[in-house]
Amino acid sequence: MRKIAKIILHCSATREGQAFTAKDIDRWHRRQGFQMIGYHYVILLDGTVEIGRPEEKPGAHTYGHNANSIGICYIGGLDQDGKPCDTRTPQQRQAMKQLIADLLRKFPNATVHGHREFANKDCPCFDVASPDE
């Protein structure tokens, strides 16, 4: 198993309420030349957690940090006008909280980050230090 130092949170940069799945993201990423979906987990609008890339494989989600991280993406991140916004549903918030807790038990030395800490982006469109706000 890879040594995991970071759990990095992302949004799909899709408009609030638009339902997409890991399969959709896999298709988008393959069109961009990826071998498969770049994220390890995708959290759907109803809180369902779908597996994307296997944990054993480095992700393709955060340039320079893929070798030692797990990537989690929630569906959403843009308001109805296409502007960055925390659009997580209550179910997504709960699922994200549980998934992070599970991963931290599995990788106790890992730290949790937002994609924007490593790239000039708004992603994941919320303050990871205060995820319930």
FIMARLUM-399393 format. One record per residue: residue in three letters; y, z, x of N, C-alpha, C in turn. Coordinates in pm, whole numbers, padded with zeros to 5 digits, always signed. Atoms other than C-alpha are relative to their C-alpha. Example, Ala and Ser with C-alpha at 12.3 -4.5 7.8 and 13.67 -1.06 7.14 Angstrom:
REM FIMARLUM-399393
Ala-00119+00000+00089-00450+00780+01230+00120+00000+00090
Ser-00119-00006-00082-00106+00714+01367+00109+00073-00077
//
This chain:
REM FIMARLUM-399393
Met-00120+00000+00085+00000+00000+00000+00125+00000+00088
Arg-00127+00003-00071+00353-00070+00112+00065+00138-00001
Lys-00079-00124-00001+00579+00219+00212+00126-00026-00083
Ile-00113+00021+00091+00833+00246-00071+00108+00104+00028
Ala-00113-00088-00030+01172+00390+00023+00106-00003-00111
Lys-00104+00017+00102+01382+00263-00270-00059-00051-00130
Ile+00023+00055+00133+01359+00203-00642+00135-00059-00039
Ile-00127+00068+00025+01624-00054-00730+00003-00052-00142
Leu-00015+00034+00142+01748-00099-01087+00087-00124-00018
His-00067+00126+00030+01859-00433-01227+00013-00018-00151
Cys-00004+00049+00138+01962-00594-01554-00031-00149+00005
Ser+00034+00142+00005+01857-00941-01666+00124-00089-00013
Ala-00126+00074+00019+02224-01042-01716-00010-00093-00120
Thr+00008+00072+00128+02149-01153-02072+00080+00079-00103
Arg-00086-00065+00100+02356-01077-02379-00074+00105-00082
Glu+00051-00113+00078+02306-00760-02578-00079-00050-00121
Gly+00082+00031+00116+02026-00784-02832-00088-00123+00014
Gln+00085+00118-00020+01873-01104-02694-00133+00044+00061
Ala+00133-00043-00044+01500-01049-02655-00059-00100+00100
Phe+00070+00077-00102+01337-01174-02336-00112+00087+00053
Thr+00116-00071-00052+01017-01077-02158-00015-00028+00150
Ala+00032+00025-00140+00874-01061-01808-00044-00145+00019
Lys+00045+00141-00008+00717-01401-01879+00120-00095+00006
Asp-00122+00082-00005+01064-01547-01946+00064+00007+00139
Ile-00062-00017-00132+01201-01402-01622-00085-00068+00106
Asp+00088+00069-00093+00896-01531-01435+00030-00150-00001
Arg-00031+00143+00013+00973-01879-01565+00135-00031+00066
Trp-00132+00021-00061+01342-01847-01464-00009+00005+00152
His+00010-00016-00145+01252-01726-01116-00077-00114+00064
Arg+00075+00114-00055+00994-02001-01062+00087-00125+00005
Arg-00093+00115-00001+01261-02258-01155+00096+00008+00118
Gln-00089-00021-00114+01474-02107-00877-00074-00010+00133
Gly+00077+00016-00121+01191-02158-00629-00080+00121+00043
Phe+00080-00118-00031+01034-01811-00633-00147-00033-00027
Gln+00143+00016+00025+00654-01789-00620-00041+00062-00134
Met+00026-00072+00125+00661-01553-00919+00121+00088-00031
Ile-00108-00092+00036+00886-01302-01097+00033+00090+00120
Gly-00043-00081-00113+01089-01105-00845-00008+00150-00022
Tyr+00001-00143+00034+01080-00769-01028-00142+00051-00018
His+00132-00062+00020+00787-00530-01038-00019+00044-00145
Tyr+00008-00047+00139+00870-00400-01387+00118-00056-00079
Val-00104+00045+00092+01069-00528-01686-00006+00088-00124
Ile-00007-00086+00118+01186-00302-01969+00062-00079-00114
Leu-00044+00078+00116+01211-00481-02302+00092+00082-00090
Leu-00094-00066+00090+01460-00399-02579-00063+00117-00075
Asp+00066-00108+00077+01203-00185-02765-00056+00109+00090
Gly+00048-00102-00094+01124+00017-02450-00135-00031+00061
Thr+00126+00040-00062+00800-00161-02368+00023-00032+00146
Val-00009+00030-00142+00746-00171-01993-00107-00104+00033
Glu+00093+00105-00040+00591-00496-01874-00009-00006+00152
Ile+00020+00015-00143+00443-00544-01531+00039-00141+00039
Gly-00037+00129-00055+00595-00825-01331-00083-00026+00124
Arg+00068+00018-00129+00507-00860-00965-00082+00124+00031
Pro+00079-00119-00037+00226-00631-00844+00073+00085+00104
Glu-00066-00091-00094+00355-00323-00657-00039-00028+00145
Glu+00047+00024-00136+00148-00423-00355+00077-00112+00070
Lys-00074+00112-00056+00363-00734-00308+00148+00035+00010
Pro-00145-00019-00008+00718-00715-00178+00069-00077-00112
Gly-00074+00065+00108+00968-00801-00449+00086-00115+00051
Ala-00100+00103-00029+01225-01077-00461+00117+00029-00093
His-00105-00046+00092+01511-00886-00622+00125+00051+00070
Thr-00116-00054-00070+01743-00739-00357-00006-00045+00146
Tyr+00002+00057-00134+01818-00936-00041+00008+00110+00106
Gly+00004-00094-00111+01729-00737+00269-00069+00132-00029
His+00061-00128+00038+01555-00456+00078-00133-00018-00074
Asn+00121+00026+00078+01249-00618-00079-00127+00058+00061
Ala+00124-00042-00067+00991-00511+00180-00038+00144-00034
Asn+00030-00142+00020+01024-00139+00103+00053+00053-00133
Ser-00055-00045+00129+01137-00126-00260-00083-00048-00118
Ile+00054+00040+00130+01026-00149-00620+00120-00043-00084
Gly-00108+00050+00084+01245-00357-00853-00032+00017-00147
Ile+00011-00021+00145+01295-00257-01217+00116-00074-00066
Cys-00103+00074+00073+01485-00484-01457-00006+00034-00148
Tyr-00005-00015+00146+01598-00400-01809+00062-00125-00059
Ile-00053+00117+00069+01669-00679-02056+00138+00036-00057
Gly-00137-00024+00045+02043-00698-02121+00095+00003+00118
Gly-00100-00016-00105+02349-00611-01919+00130-00073-00026
Leu-00124+00068+00038+02608-00833-02090+00030+00027-00146
Asp-00037-00019+00140+02805-00768-02407-00002-00136-00071
Gln+00004+00124+00079+02841-01031-02681+00092-00109+00055
Asp-00092+00097-00061+03127-01195-02486-00045-00042+00139
Gly+00052+00036-00132+02916-01222-02170+00057+00082+00114
Lys-00056-00087-00104+03093-00940-01986-00100+00111+00035
Pro+00092-00107-00041+02899-00679-01783+00019+00126-00085
Cys-00003-00116+00091+02810-00382-02004-00137+00066+00001
Asp+00127-00071+00013+02544-00114-02025-00048-00019-00143
Thr+00051+00032+00133+02349-00252-02318-00136+00063-00027
Arg+00133-00059+00018+02037-00038-02279-00011+00067-00137
Thr+00031-00066+00127+01888+00064-02611-00050+00141+00031
Pro+00057-00133-00023+01781+00427-02656-00144-00009+00051
Gln+00139+00017-00045+01423+00306-02611-00006-00044+00146
Gln-00003+00043-00140+01510+00132-02285+00039+00115+00092
Arg-00042-00115-00081+01688+00441-02155-00117+00096+00022
Gln+00113-00092-00011+01385+00658-02229-00110-00059+00087
Ala+00105+00066-00080+01140+00406-02083+00038-00004+00147
Met-00045+00005-00138+01350+00369-01769-00012+00137+00065
Lys+00008-00138-00050+01373+00744-01726-00145+00037+00033
Gln+00141-00032-00019+00995+00780-01764-00060-00081+00116
Leu+00052+00084-00106+00915+00486-01535+00048+00048+00137
Ile-00053-00051-00127+01144+00619-01262-00070+00130+00037
Ala+00069-00127-00027+00988+00966-01294-00143-00026+00050
Asp+00137+00034-00041+00638+00814-01267-00001-00056+00142
Leu-00006+00060-00133+00737+00609-00962+00037+00103+00107
Leu-00038-00105-00096+00900+00910-00793-00116+00096+00028
Arg+00120-00080-00026+00576+01103-00837-00093-00075+00096
Lys+00086+00085-00084+00390+00814-00675+00060-00019+00140
Phe-00073+00022-00125+00656+00762-00404+00107+00108+00014
Pro-00092-00114+00005+00814+01108-00362+00121-00007+00094
Asn-00113+00010-00093+01044+01009-00074+00095-00113-00035
Ala-00084+00113+00040+01195+00711-00255+00131+00050-00061
Thr-00130-00027+00062+01559+00706-00364+00027-00109-00103
Val-00028+00093+00111+01697+00535-00677+00140-00059+00019
His-00125+00072-00024+01971+00272-00652+00024-00105-00106
Gly-00036+00116+00081+02155+00012-00854+00013-00120+00091
His-00010+00123-00078+02148-00348-00735+00139-00016+00061
Arg-00137+00018-00048+02527-00337-00699+00030+00076+00129
Glu-00018-00070-00128+02488-00097-00406-00030-00092+00118
Phe+00043+00089-00107+02343-00388-00206+00054-00142-00014
Ala-00051+00135+00025+02519-00693-00352+00132+00011-00075
Asn-00130+00003+00068+02863-00785-00483-00022-00046-00144
Lys+00033+00028+00141+02746-00769-00846+00024+00126-00081
Asp-00012-00117+00089+02790-00541-01148-00136+00060-00033
Cys+00136-00039+00034+02413-00514-01191-00035+00137+00059
Pro+00060+00011+00132+02266-00297-01342+00096+00031-00116
Cys-00103-00020+00104+02595-00243-01534+00005+00142-00054
Phe-00019-00142+00030+02572+00137-01541-00005+00076+00131
Asp-00002-00085-00118+02620+00421-01293-00137+00065+00018
Val+00136-00050-00023+02274+00493-01153+00002+00150+00029
Ala-00010-00144-00027+02394+00837-01039+00008+00081-00129
Ser-00009-00065+00132+02459+00921-01408-00063-00093-00104
Pro+00063+00103+00084+02203+00703-01591+00005+00024-00150
Asp-00001-00027+00143+02236+00878-01927+00139-00016-00062
Glu-00136+00017+00054+02608+00810-01964+00017-00135-00063
//
